[in-house]
Amino acid sequence: MVQDRVVAKTVPTSPLNTPPRSARNFSKKLDFSIWASENSYKILAVFFVIATVAALFFLRNAGDSAALLCFEKSNSDKSAAYKIQYPQVSWSNIAPVRPLGPSVPYSSFKSEKWIVVSVSSAPSDSLRALTRIKGWQLLAVGNSVTPADWSLKGAIYLSLEQQAQLGFKSVDFLPYSSHVRKTIGYLFAIQHGAKMIFDADDRAEVLGSDLSRHFDTNLVEQKHPVLLQYSHADPNRTVVNPYIHFGQRSVWPRGLPLDKVGDVAREEFYTEVFSGQQFIQQGLSNGLPDVDAVFYYTRKSSGLEAFDIRFDEDAPKVALPQGMMVPVNSFNTLFHTQAFWGLMLPVSISSMASDVIRGYWAQRILWEIGGFVAFYPPTIYRMDKAEAYHFSEEKDLHVNVNRLIKFLISWRSNKHTLFERILHLSYAMAEEGFWSEEDVKLTAAWLQDLLATGYQQPRLMTLELDRARAAIGHGDKKEFVPKKLPSVHLGVEETGTVNFEIGNLIRWRKHFGNVVLVMHLSGPVDRTALEWRLLYGRIFKTVIILAEQGNWDLAVEQCSLGHAYKYLPKVFERYSGAEGFMFLQDNMIINYWNLLLADKKKLWITDKIKDSWFTKPKLGNTDEWFLKQGEMVTRVVSNFPVHFQTSYKESMGDEDKIAFCTSELFYIPGRFVGDFTDLVGYVGDLDIHQKIAVPMFFLSMDSPQNFDSDALAKTVYKTSLSPNDTFSNIYTAQAPAVFPMKVQNEVDFVKLVRLMASGDPLLAELV
């Protein structure tokens, strides 16, 4: 976490609404006090609710977990009126940029080992300590808020004016008040002989003041030629939490998809890889690790108490195989010359996402040259200053990171050189909306600047991703059992009571971990969509959000409630390996702890609740709507094949009636997915409402006597409420589900979480 950085408010934009460069570069400082006062109730509520995800670290994901915030972006989302221009670069005609003369200090200085930091305030004690690390040169990069008289003995300082004089194309794309101006610092270091660059911030205190002791600085003469490596045995495992390996299973790095926070089990086994290609080396930080705002705000026992989290210093370093990724940051990472191209910090995404998005982008390209990322035991200590930290600045991570990882792993290029492939990937990422055209242009400028400094791009190597993975034999399996170091759980030490509740969560997750939850929201999605995902995402494989109006930023898919059943086959296809699918409207709450005995191989619906499921006559009905619905049901049923038609008629008994179900909650096991999809096809374009279609489908798929009717039979279901009814006198933790519980905003959500804590006690710590 880097909450002390100066935030440059660079909002992701589409190519059609990209603001002028001058407006982007001269970003204004945020008046936090005004912002906070206007939004204080929302900040507190959101963070308390978002804290539901904190319990995720106790869970073991089952199957191929999808992203909580992951969604598919179709080509229809792209503007037909504008196409991003692919930069044309004459790679063989790049003019060299020579170090300038006396106008830029230290123009003749050379060093192979550099520490690059961004500075916005007076020199700190941590920075002074960095200047004393033997054999390493500290380079401080200023921005528009850096004091004009900034100076530190032993450091090279680049002011804005000096940066502009260096002759690099990249400078034109960098915002003035942001830490991403480190990009110029990287180029300066490369120009002045860098073979290694330690990417740091002004709070990094190197343990023992010796970087060479912590990292592998000589990849040619390795003292330890073999590294532990995460196993590639599970092809669906694309991202890992390395903090578990180093003793902190309840902590996760900034940029880890939130639905992977619950994967807390140690590795069943590792494999090994020869050392020498770990061109990007990520160190851990004691004190305040690199954590996101979800962790930061849900673990504080008081606003003044600083974190002091420790990792296992004796744990072996561990490498990542091709096809598996991990968050990489910009304040404790060593880049070797073979990976210098991966130092560019994107500018069109939020400041708190820039380095992590860069890290995923660089990892993918690293595979093109046979390189990999390795994680190292703690290398620095960072003091937690307990300062304000904006969750909104992480939006680009929480919304897009799962989709980004999936995209990067599937991406391929037939370009002939490394730099051409880097530019190709940058362009593809802009087309997919991960960053804007501005970063495509920056990439082109950055690569030209690298060549202008004399940097030699590495050669491509055969990519192994599309080859069959080698079988892992018994002799290839290496075991390492991580320590379980003291940690914080929602502001308290882990205790026996907490461990008991962890066991419950693991049990719930084991039961529902391969079930997809499809929710339809009637309330304002911008105030509830994220909260629903974080609450139910602790339990289910993934949470798909539907609403009358879609919201691309929040991964909310457009779908009318009356025809939601027609959308379900798309979800079935997307998650073909799921054990089952549960549909839920946001006015009904499920108490997942009371559904463990429900049979996941049978259909569930509220057929035993008289106010939810009943029959109506087709003819002689004074309700014109029912009459028209009945006519369409008769027409559809007459076209059913024999097995559907027979089941429906035998189940209904009286053909002169139709079944009606409010359908706020139902469950479809995997074995009925094909039948449900076929039945949707028979309805076609007919305007049969969900409340009529779903019970018709259920009766056609199976006899009611085969439903697991007991699963939802004890649901609290109230059709009329008095003006004095509140959440507290409607809700009960003893029922499998409760209706109606209308959650309209974050405050309502906090009330709900407090009530649900009586069934899931870990939630009590959140509010």
C-alpha positions in Angstrom: 0.0 0.0 0.0 1.3 3.4 -0.9 -1.2 5.7 0.6 1.4 8.5 1.1 1.9 8.9 -2.6 0.6 12.0 -4.3 -2.4 10.9 -6.2 -2.7 12.0 -9.8 -6.4 11.6 -10.6 -6.0 9.9 -14.0 -9.5 8.5 -14.8 -9.7 5.7 -17.3 -11.3 7.0 -20.4 -12.5 5.8 -23.7 -10.7 7.0 -26.8 -13.7 9.3 -27.6 -13.6 11.2 -24.3 -9.9 11.3 -23.6 -9.2 14.8 -22.1 -6.6 17.1 -23.5 -3.0 16.2 -22.5 -2.7 19.5 -20.7 -5.7 18.7 -18.6 -4.4 15.3 -17.8 -0.9 16.5 -16.9 -1.9 19.3 -14.7 -4.0 17.2 -12.4 -5.3 19.0 -9.3 -4.7 17.9 -5.7 -7.7 16.5 -4.1 -9.1 18.4 -1.2 -9.6 15.3 1.0 -11.2 17.1 3.9 -14.1 18.4 1.7 -14.4 15.1 -0.1 -14.5 13.1 3.1 -17.0 15.4 4.8 -19.4 15.1 1.9 -19.1 11.3 1.7 -18.3 10.3 5.2 -21.4 8.2 5.7 -20.8 6.4 2.5 -17.1 5.8 3.2 -17.8 4.2 6.6 -20.6 2.1 5.3 -18.9 0.9 2.2 -15.7 -0.1 4.1 -17.7 -1.9 6.8 -19.6 -3.8 4.2 -16.6 -4.4 2.0 -15.1 -5.9 5.1 -17.1 -9.0 4.5 -14.4 -10.0 2.2 -11.9 -10.1 5.0 -13.2 -13.5 6.0 -12.4 -14.8 2.6 -8.8 -15.5 3.6 -10.1 -18.5 5.7 -11.7 -20.2 2.7 -10.5 -22.8 0.3 -11.7 -22.1 -3.2 -13.2 -25.0 -5.0 -12.9 -25.6 -8.7 -12.2 -22.9 -11.3 -13.2 -19.8 -9.3 -14.2 -16.9 -11.5 -13.8 -13.3 -10.6 -16.1 -11.6 -8.2 -15.8 -8.6 -10.4 -15.1 -10.3 -13.6 -17.2 -9.8 -16.7 -16.9 -10.4 -20.4 -16.5 -7.4 -22.6 -18.2 -8.0 -26.0 -17.1 -6.3 -29.2 -20.4 -4.4 -29.1 -19.0 -2.4 -26.2 -16.4 -0.9 -28.4 -17.0 2.3 -30.2 -17.8 1.8 -33.8 -17.0 5.5 -34.5 -13.4 5.3 -33.4 -10.6 2.9 -33.8 -7.4 3.1 -31.7 -4.5 3.9 -34.0 -1.6 1.4 -34.0 1.6 3.4 -33.6 4.0 3.1 -36.5 7.6 2.9 -35.3 10.7 2.8 -37.4 12.7 0.5 -35.1 15.9 0.7 -37.1 16.0 4.5 -37.2 16.0 5.5 -33.5 18.3 8.3 -32.8 20.5 7.9 -29.7 19.9 10.2 -26.7 23.2 11.1 -25.1 23.6 12.2 -21.5 23.4 16.0 -21.4 26.2 18.3 -20.3 26.5 20.5 -17.2 22.8 21.6 -17.4 21.9 18.2 -16.0 24.0 17.1 -12.9 25.8 13.8 -12.9 25.6 13.5 -16.7 28.9 11.6 -16.8 28.1 9.4 -13.8 27.8 5.6 -14.3 26.6 2.9 -12.0 25.3 -0.7 -12.5 23.0 -0.7 -9.4 20.3 1.9 -9.0 17.5 2.5 -6.5 14.7 4.6 -8.0 12.1 6.4 -5.8 9.5 9.1 -6.3 9.6 12.0 -3.8 6.9 14.5 -2.9 8.1 15.8 0.4 11.3 16.5 2.3 13.9 13.7 2.6 12.9 11.0 5.1 15.1 8.9 7.4 14.3 6.0 5.2 15.7 7.8 2.1 18.8 8.7 4.0 19.3 5.1 4.9 18.9 4.2 1.2 21.8 6.5 0.3 24.1 4.4 2.6 23.5 1.1 0.9 26.9 0.1 -0.4 27.2 -0.3 -4.2 23.8 1.2 -5.0 23.0 4.7 -6.2 19.8 6.4 -5.1 17.9 8.3 -7.7 15.0 10.5 -6.5 12.4 11.7 -9.1 10.5 14.8 -8.3 7.0 16.0 -9.4 5.0 19.2 -9.2 4.5 19.1 -5.4 8.1 18.2 -4.5 9.7 21.0 -2.5 11.7 23.3 -4.8 14.8 23.0 -2.5 14.7 19.2 -2.3 18.2 17.9 -1.7 19.8 14.8 -0.1 23.5 14.1 0.1 24.4 10.9 -1.7 21.3 11.0 -3.9 20.8 12.2 -7.5 17.6 14.3 -7.7 15.8 15.0 -11.0 13.5 18.0 -10.9 10.7 18.5 -13.4 12.9 20.9 -15.3 15.7 18.5 -15.5 13.5 15.7 -16.5 12.2 17.8 -19.4 15.8 18.4 -20.6 16.7 14.7 -20.9 15.3 14.4 -24.4 13.0 11.4 -23.8 9.7 11.1 -25.6 8.0 9.5 -22.7 8.1 12.7 -20.6 5.2 14.1 -22.7 2.8 11.5 -21.4 3.5 11.7 -17.7 1.2 13.6 -15.3 3.0 16.3 -13.4 1.9 15.4 -9.9 2.2 11.6 -9.9 4.7 9.0 -8.8 4.5 7.5 -12.3 7.2 10.1 -13.3 9.5 7.4 -12.0 9.4 6.2 -15.6 11.9 9.0 -16.5 14.0 7.9 -13.6 14.3 4.4 -14.9 15.4 5.7 -18.3 18.0 8.0 -16.6 19.4 5.0 -14.7 19.5 2.8 -17.8 21.2 5.6 -19.7 23.8 5.8 -17.0 24.9 2.2 -16.9 22.2 0.4 -14.9 22.3 -3.4 -14.9 19.8 -3.7 -12.0 17.1 -1.3 -10.8 15.5 -1.6 -7.4 12.1 -0.1 -7.6 11.4 1.5 -4.2 9.5 4.2 -2.4 10.6 6.7 0.2 9.4 4.5 3.1 11.5 1.5 2.3 14.1 0.6 5.0 16.2 -2.2 3.6 16.7 -4.9 6.3 20.3 -5.0 7.2 21.1 -2.2 4.6 22.2 -4.9 2.1 20.1 -5.5 -1.0 22.5 -8.0 -2.4 22.0 -10.2 0.6 18.2 -10.4 0.0 18.0 -10.6 -3.8 19.8 -12.6 -6.5 21.9 -9.8 -8.0 24.2 -12.2 -10.0 22.1 -14.4 -12.2 25.2 -15.8 -14.0 26.9 -17.3 -10.9 24.1 -18.6 -8.8 25.0 -20.0 -5.4 21.6 -21.8 -5.3 20.9 -23.1 -8.9 17.5 -24.5 -8.1 14.4 -22.6 -6.9 11.1 -23.9 -5.5 8.3 -23.2 -8.0 4.6 -23.3 -7.7 3.2 -26.4 -9.3 1.5 -26.2 -12.7 -0.6 -29.4 -11.9 -3.9 -27.4 -11.9 -4.2 -25.8 -15.4 -7.1 -23.6 -14.1 -5.0 -22.0 -11.4 -3.8 -18.7 -12.8 -3.0 -16.6 -9.8 -1.6 -17.2 -6.3 -1.3 -15.5 -3.0 2.5 -15.7 -2.2 2.0 -14.3 1.4 0.7 -17.8 2.4 4.1 -19.3 1.5 5.8 -16.8 3.8 3.6 -17.5 6.9 0.7 -15.0 6.5 -2.4 -16.9 5.2 -4.7 -14.2 6.4 -3.0 -11.4 4.4 -3.2 -10.8 0.7 -1.3 -8.5 -1.7 -2.8 -5.5 -3.4 -3.9 -6.6 -6.8 -4.9 -10.2 -5.9 -8.4 -10.9 -7.2 -10.7 -10.7 -4.1 -12.3 -14.1 -4.8 -8.8 -15.7 -4.4 -8.4 -14.3 -0.9 -10.1 -17.4 0.5 -7.5 -19.7 -1.0 -5.6 -20.2 2.3 -4.4 -23.8 2.2 -0.7 -24.4 1.8 0.7 -25.9 -1.3 0.2 -29.7 -1.6 3.6 -29.7 -3.2 6.0 -27.6 -5.2 8.2 -28.3 -8.2 11.7 -26.9 -9.0 13.1 -24.7 -11.7 16.7 -23.8 -12.5 17.7 -20.3 -11.3 19.0 -17.6 -13.5 15.9 -16.4 -15.3 14.2 -14.6 -12.4 14.5 -11.3 -14.1 11.8 -9.7 -11.9 12.3 -10.3 -8.1 9.6 -9.3 -5.7 10.5 -8.8 -2.1 8.1 -8.8 0.9 7.7 -5.9 3.3 7.5 -6.3 7.1 5.5 -3.7 9.0 3.0 -2.6 6.4 3.0 -5.1 3.5 1.6 -4.2 0.1 -2.1 -4.7 1.0 -5.2 -3.2 -0.6 -7.8 -0.9 1.0 -10.2 -3.8 1.7 -7.6 -5.4 4.0 -6.4 -2.1 5.4 -9.7 -0.8 6.5 -11.2 -4.1 7.7 -8.2 -5.0 9.9 -7.7 -1.8 11.9 -8.6 -2.3 15.5 -8.2 1.5 16.0 -7.5 4.4 13.7 -4.2 5.1 15.5 -2.7 1.6 15.7 -0.1 0.9 13.1 0.2 -2.5 11.4 3.4 -4.5 12.2 3.0 -7.7 10.2 6.0 -10.0 9.9 6.8 -12.6 7.3 9.0 -15.7 7.6 12.5 -14.7 6.9 13.6 -18.4 6.6 11.1 -19.4 4.0 12.7 -20.3 0.6 12.2 -18.0 -2.3 9.6 -19.3 -4.7 9.2 -18.9 -8.5 6.1 -18.7 -10.7 5.7 -21.0 -13.7 4.4 -19.8 -17.1 0.7 -19.6 -17.0 0.5 -18.5 -13.4 0.7 -14.9 -12.1 1.1 -12.9 -8.9 0.7 -9.2 -8.0 4.0 -7.2 -8.4 4.4 -3.7 -7.0 6.7 -0.7 -7.5 8.2 -0.2 -4.0 10.2 -3.4 -3.3 11.0 -5.0 -6.6 14.3 -5.7 -8.3 14.4 -5.6 -12.1 17.4 -7.1 -14.0 18.4 -5.6 -17.3 16.6 -8.3 -19.3 13.3 -7.0 -17.8 14.0 -3.2 -18.0 11.3 -2.9 -20.7 8.8 -3.9 -18.0 9.4 -0.8 -15.8 7.0 1.5 -17.7 4.2 2.7 -15.4 0.9 3.3 -17.3 -0.7 6.7 -17.0 -4.4 6.2 -18.0 -5.4 4.1 -15.0 -5.7 5.0 -11.3 -2.5 5.6 -9.4 -3.0 2.8 -7.0 -3.5 0.4 -9.9 -0.7 1.5 -12.1 2.2 -0.6 -10.8 0.0 -3.8 -10.3 -1.3 -3.6 -13.9 2.2 -3.0 -15.0 3.3 -6.1 -13.1 0.8 -8.4 -14.7 1.6 -6.9 -18.2 5.3 -7.4 -17.6 4.9 -11.0 -16.3 3.1 -11.9 -19.5 5.9 -10.5 -21.7 8.5 -12.0 -19.5 7.4 -15.5 -20.7 8.3 -14.4 -24.3 11.9 -14.4 -23.3 11.8 -17.4 -21.0 11.9 -15.4 -17.8 9.8 -15.6 -14.7 9.0 -13.7 -11.5 10.2 -15.0 -8.1 9.1 -14.0 -4.6 11.7 -13.4 -1.8 11.5 -13.4 2.0 11.1 -9.9 3.6 13.6 -7.4 2.2 12.4 -4.1 3.7 10.4 -2.7 6.6 7.7 -0.1 5.9 6.2 2.0 8.6 2.4 2.2 8.6 1.6 5.9 8.9 -2.1 5.2 9.4 -3.0 7.8 6.8 -6.1 8.2 4.7 -6.2 5.7 1.8 -8.9 5.9 -1.0 -10.6 2.6 -1.9 -11.8 4.4 -5.1 -8.2 4.6 -6.3 -8.2 0.8 -6.6 -11.2 0.6 -8.8 -9.2 -0.5 -11.8 -7.9 -3.5 -9.8 -11.1 -4.8 -8.3 -13.2 -4.4 -11.4 -10.7 -5.6 -14.0 -8.0 -7.7 -12.5 -9.6 -11.1 -13.1 -10.5 -10.3 -16.7 -7.0 -9.0 -17.2 -5.3 -12.1 -16.0 -7.5 -14.3 -18.1 -6.8 -12.1 -21.2 -3.0 -12.0 -20.6 -2.8 -15.8 -20.3 -4.7 -16.3 -23.5 -3.0 -13.6 -25.5 -0.7 -14.6 -28.3 1.4 -12.6 -30.8 3.3 -13.5 -34.0 5.4 -10.4 -34.1 9.1 -11.0 -34.8 10.8 -9.0 -32.0 10.3 -8.5 -28.3 9.5 -4.8 -28.6 7.0 -5.4 -31.4 5.2 -7.9 -29.2 5.3 -5.5 -26.2 3.6 -2.8 -28.4 1.2 -5.4 -29.8 0.1 -6.3 -26.2 -0.2 -2.7 -25.2 -2.5 -2.1 -28.1 -4.5 -5.2 -27.4 -5.0 -4.1 -23.8 -6.3 -0.7 -24.9 -8.7 -2.4 -27.3 -10.0 -4.5 -24.3 -10.4 -1.4 -22.1 -7.6 -2.2 -19.6 -6.0 1.1 -20.3 -6.5 3.8 -22.9 -4.8 4.8 -26.2 -2.7 7.2 -24.1 -0.8 4.2 -22.8 -0.4 2.7 -26.3 1.3 5.9 -27.3 3.4 5.9 -24.1 4.5 2.4 -24.8 5.7 3.3 -28.3 7.6 6.3 -26.8 9.0 4.3 -23.9 10.4 1.6 -26.2 12.0 4.1 -28.5 13.5 5.8 -25.5 15.0 2.5 -24.3 16.6 2.0 -27.7 17.8 5.6 -27.7 19.7 4.9 -24.4 21.5 2.0 -26.1 19.4 -0.7 -24.5 19.5 -4.0 -26.3 16.2 -5.8 -26.4 16.3 -9.5 -25.3 15.8 -12.2 -27.9 12.5 -14.1 -28.0 12.4 -17.7 -26.8 9.9 -20.5 -27.7 6.8 -20.0 -25.7 5.7 -23.2 -23.8 2.1 -22.2 -23.0 0.6 -24.0 -25.9 2.5 -27.2 -25.4 1.3 -30.0 -23.3 2.7 -29.6 -19.7 5.2 -32.2 -18.6 3.8 -34.8 -16.2 4.9 -34.2 -12.6 6.4 -37.4 -11.2 6.7 -38.3 -7.6 10.4 -37.3 -7.6 9.5 -33.9 -9.0 7.3 -33.0 -6.0 8.9 -30.9 -3.3 7.3 -30.2 0.0 7.5 -27.1 2.1 5.2 -26.4 5.0 4.8 -22.6 5.7 4.8 -21.3 9.2 1.6 -19.8 10.7 2.9 -16.5 12.0 0.8 -14.3 14.3 -1.5 -12.1 12.3 -4.6 -9.9 12.6 -8.1 -11.0 12.0 -10.4 -8.0 11.7 -8.4 -6.1 14.3 -8.0 -9.0 16.8 -5.5 -11.8 17.2 -6.6 -15.2 15.8 -8.1 -17.3 18.6 -9.7 -20.7 19.1 -13.1 -19.1 18.7 -12.1 -17.5 15.4 -10.6 -20.8 14.3 -14.0 -22.5 15.0 -15.7 -20.0 12.8 -13.1 -20.5 10.1 -14.0 -24.1 10.1 -17.6 -23.2 9.5 -16.7 -21.0 6.6 -14.6 -23.7 5.1 -17.5 -26.1 5.4 -19.9 -23.6 3.7 -17.4 -22.9 1.0 -16.9 -26.6 0.4 -20.6 -27.0 -0.1 -21.2 -24.1 -2.4 -17.8 -23.4 -3.8 -18.7 -24.8 -7.2 -22.2 -23.2 -7.4 -22.8 -20.0 -9.4 -25.0 -17.4 -7.8 -27.0 -15.3 -10.3 -28.5 -12.2 -8.6 -31.0 -9.7 -10.1 -30.9 -6.3 -8.5 -33.8 -3.9 -8.4 -32.1 -1.4 -6.3 -29.4 1.1 -7.4 -26.5 -1.0 -8.6 -23.9 1.7 -7.9 -24.7 1.4 -4.2 -25.2 -2.3 -3.8 -23.6 -4.4 -6.6 -20.1 -4.5 -5.1 -21.4 -5.3 -1.6 -23.5 -8.2 -2.8 -20.5 -9.7 -4.6 -18.3 -9.4 -1.6 -20.9 -10.9 0.8 -22.0 -13.9 -1.2 -18.7 -14.2 -3.1 -17.2 -15.6 0.2 -19.4 -18.7 -0.3 -20.2 -19.2 -4.0 -18.0 -19.9 -7.0 -18.8 -16.5 -8.4 -21.6 -14.0 -8.3 -23.2 -12.8 -11.5 -25.1 -9.5 -11.2 -28.1 -8.7 -13.5 -30.2 -5.5 -13.5 -32.6 -3.7 -15.7 -29.8 -1.3 -16.6 -26.3 -2.7 -17.1 -23.3 -1.0 -15.7 -20.0 -1.8 -17.5 -17.8 -0.4 -14.7 -19.4 -2.5 -12.0 -19.7 -5.6 -14.2 -23.5 -5.5 -14.0 -25.1 -7.2 -17.0 -28.4 -5.9 -18.5 -31.4 -8.2 -18.2 -35.0 -7.6 -17.4 -36.4 -9.4 -14.4 -39.5 -10.6 -16.2 -37.3 -12.5 -18.7 -34.3 -13.3 -16.5 -34.8 -17.0 -17.2 -33.9 -16.4 -20.8 -30.5 -15.0 -19.8 -29.6 -18.1 -17.7 -28.4 -20.3 -20.6 -25.7 -17.7 -21.3 -24.5 -18.1 -17.7 -24.7 -21.9 -18.0 -22.5 -21.8 -21.0 -20.0 -19.5 -19.4 -19.6 -21.7 -16.3 -20.1 -25.1 -17.9 -18.1 -26.9 -15.1 -20.3 -25.5 -12.3 -22.1 -28.0 -10.0 -25.3 -25.9 -10.0 -26.8 -22.4 -10.4 -28.8 -20.5 -7.8 -31.0 -17.6 -8.9 -31.8 -14.9 -6.3 -33.5 -11.5 -6.3 -32.0 -8.9 -4.1 -35.2 -8.6 -1.9 -34.6 -12.1 -0.6 -31.7 -13.0 1.7 -30.3 -16.5 1.8 -28.8 -17.9 5.1 -26.3 -20.2 3.5 -25.5 -21.9 6.8 -29.0 -23.4 6.8 -28.7 -24.9 3.3 -26.0 -27.4 3.9 -28.4 -30.3 4.0 -30.1 -29.3 0.7 -29.5 -31.8 -2.1 -27.5 -30.1 -4.8 -28.5 -32.8 -7.3 -32.2 -31.9 -7.1 -34.3 -28.9 -8.1 -35.1 -26.4 -5.3 -37.9 -23.8 -5.5 -40.4 -22.3 -3.1 -43.2 -24.7 -4.1 -44.1 -25.4 -0.4 -44.7 -21.7 0.4 -48.3 -21.0 -0.5 -47.9 -17.3 -0.9 -45.0 -17.9 -3.4 -46.3 -20.9 -5.4 -50.0 -21.4 -6.4 -52.1 -22.3 -9.4 -54.6 -20.1 -11.4 -57.3 -21.2 -13.9 -56.5 -20.5 -17.6 -60.0 -19.8 -18.6 -62.7 -17.8 -16.8 -60.0 -15.7 -15.1 -60.9 -12.1 -14.8 -57.2 -11.1 -14.8 -56.4 -10.5 -18.5 -52.6 -10.9 -17.8 -53.1 -14.4 -16.4 -55.4 -15.2 -19.3 -52.8 -14.2 -21.9 -50.0 -16.0 -20.0 -52.2 -19.2 -19.9 -52.7 -19.0 -23.7 -49.0 -18.8 -24.3 -48.3 -21.7 -21.9 -50.8 -23.9 -23.7 -49.1 -23.1 -27.0 -45.6 -23.8 -25.7 -46.5 -27.0 -23.9 -48.2 -28.4 -27.0 -44.8 -28.1 -28.8 -42.8 -29.8 -26.0 -41.2 -33.2 -26.8 -42.8 -36.1 -25.1 -40.7 -36.2 -21.9 -41.3 -32.5 -21.1 -44.9 -32.5 -22.0 -45.7 -35.7 -20.1 -43.9 -34.5 -17.0 -45.6 -31.2 -17.1 -49.1 -32.6 -17.5 -48.7 -35.2 -14.9 -47.3 -32.7 -12.5 -50.1 -30.1 -13.1 -52.9 -32.7 -13.1 -55.4 -30.1 -14.2 -54.6 -28.8 -17.7 -57.0 -25.9 -17.2 -54.7 -24.3 -14.7 -51.2 -22.7 -14.8 -48.7 -22.6 -12.1 -47.5 -19.3 -10.7 -44.3 -18.8 -8.6 -42.8 -15.5 -7.5 -39.4 -17.0 -8.3 -37.3 -14.9 -6.1 -35.1 -18.0 -5.3 -34.6 -21.2 -7.1 -31.8 -23.7 -7.7 -30.9 -25.7 -10.9 -28.4 -28.5 -10.5 -25.9 -29.1 -13.3 -27.7 -32.2 -14.6 -30.8 -30.1 -15.5 -28.9 -27.3 -17.2 -29.4 -28.8 -20.6 -33.2 -29.3 -20.0 -33.6 -25.7 -18.8 -31.8 -24.4 -21.9 -34.0 -26.5 -24.2 -37.1 -25.2 -22.5 -36.0 -21.6 -23.0 -35.6 -22.4 -26.6 -39.2 -23.6 -26.9 -40.5 -20.4 -25.4 -38.5 -18.4 -27.9 -39.8 -14.9 -28.4 -43.0 -15.4 -26.6 -43.6 -12.9 -23.7 -44.0 -15.4 -21.0 -43.1 -13.9 -17.6 -40.5 -15.4 -15.4 -43.2 -16.0 -12.7 -45.0 -18.3 -15.1 -42.1 -19.7 -17.1 -39.9 -20.9 -14.2 -42.6 -23.1 -12.5 -43.6 -24.4 -16.0 -39.9 -25.4 -16.6 -39.6 -27.0 -13.2 -42.7 -29.1 -13.6 -41.5 -30.1 -17.1 -38.0 -31.1 -16.0 -39.1 -33.3 -13.0 -41.9 -34.3 -10.8 -42.4 -32.1 -7.7 -42.1 -35.2 -5.6 -38.5 -35.3 -6.7 -37.8 -31.6 -5.8 -35.9 -31.0 -2.6 -38.9 -29.1 -1.4 -37.7 -29.2 2.2 -34.6 -27.0 1.3 -36.7 -23.8 1.2 -39.9 -24.9 3.0 -39.1 -22.9 6.2 -38.3 -19.7 4.3 -39.7 -16.6 6.1 -42.0 -15.1 3.4 -44.2 -12.1 4.2 -46.4 -10.6 1.5 -47.5 -7.6 3.4 -45.6 -5.5 5.9 -46.8 -2.9 8.4 -45.3 0.6 8.4 -43.4 -0.3 11.6 -41.7 -3.4 10.2 -37.9 -3.2 10.1 -35.1 -5.5 9.1 -34.7 -6.7 12.7 -38.3 -7.9 13.1 -38.4 -9.6 9.7 -35.1 -11.3 9.6 -34.2 -14.5 11.4 -31.0 -16.5 11.1 -32.8 -19.8 11.6 -34.6 -19.7 8.3 -33.0 -20.8 5.0 -34.1 -17.5 3.4 -36.0 -14.4 4.3 -38.4 -12.2 2.2 -38.7 -9.3 1.9 -35.4 -7.6 2.9 -35.0 -4.6 0.6 -31.4 -3.3 0.6 -31.2 0.0 -1.2 -27.9 1.5 0.0 -24.8 0.9 2.0 -26.5 1.8 5.3 -29.1 -0.9 4.7 -26.3 -3.3 3.9 -24.6 -2.6 7.2 -27.8 -3.3 9.0 -28.2 -6.6 7.1 -24.6 -7.7 7.9 -25.2 -7.0 11.6 -28.2 -9.3 11.6 -26.6 -12.0 9.5 -23.7 -12.1 12.0 -26.0 -14.1 14.3 -25.7 -17.0 11.9 -22.1 -16.2 10.6 -20.4 -14.8 13.7 -17.3 -13.7 11.8 -19.5 -10.9 10.4 -19.9 -9.4 13.9 -16.3 -8.2 13.7 -17.1 -6.1 10.7 -19.5 -3.6 12.1 
